[in-house]
Every structure is written in structure tokens, then in C-alpha cells.
């Protein structure tokens, strides 16, 4: 939260659009990792929008 209040990270985040480009036959583990990354990206966006 402290870093977010300083405007970090500066790069764009990837949310649930990460799930749009999954390949057929992806392993369950890889799917879960992508889902976790998507959730973290959406959380980052939400926290950033509250600050404004």
C-alpha cells in the first residue's frame, strides 16, 4: 500500500484479459497461475482507482 501511494508500479497491469489468450490444452497449473496473476492485476487496478 505504501508503494501504491507513491504511484508504483509505473507499468500497466494485466487483469482478466490475460485469460482471453489461453491456449487449448493448457495445464491446470498454468491456468491457475494465469488466474492468480489476473486477480492480482485487477486488485492493483482497483487500489489505484480508489486513490484517485
SVG drawing of the C-alpha trace seen along z (x, -y; Angstrom):
<svg xmlns="http://www.w3.org/2000/svg" viewBox="-12 -11 19 41">
<polyline fill="none" stroke="black" stroke-width="0.4" points="0.0,0.0 2.9,-2.3 4.4,-1.8 1.0,-2.2 0.6,-5.5 3.8,-6.6 2.5,-5.8 4.4,-2.5 4.4,-0.4 4.6,-2.7 3.9,0.0 0.4,1.1 -1.2,4.1 -2.8,7.0 -6.1,8.2 -8.7,10.7 -7.8,10.0 -4.9,12.4 -7.4,15.2 -8.6,14.3 -5.4,15.6 -5.1,19.0 -4.2,21.9 -6.2,25.0 -4.7,27.8 -3.1,25.6 -2.3,27.4 -4.4,26.9 -1.4,25.5 -0.6,22.9 -4.3,21.9 -4.3,21.4 -1.1,19.3 -2.7,17.1 -5.8,16.7 -3.9,15.7 -1.9,13.1 -5.2,11.8 -6.7,11.4 -3.6,9.5 -3.8,7.2 -7.4,6.5 -6.7,5.8 -3.9,3.4 -6.3,1.5 -8.9,1.3 -6.5,0.0 -5.2,-2.5 -8.7,-3.8 -9.5,-4.3 -6.6,-6.6 -7.8,-9.0"/>
</svg>
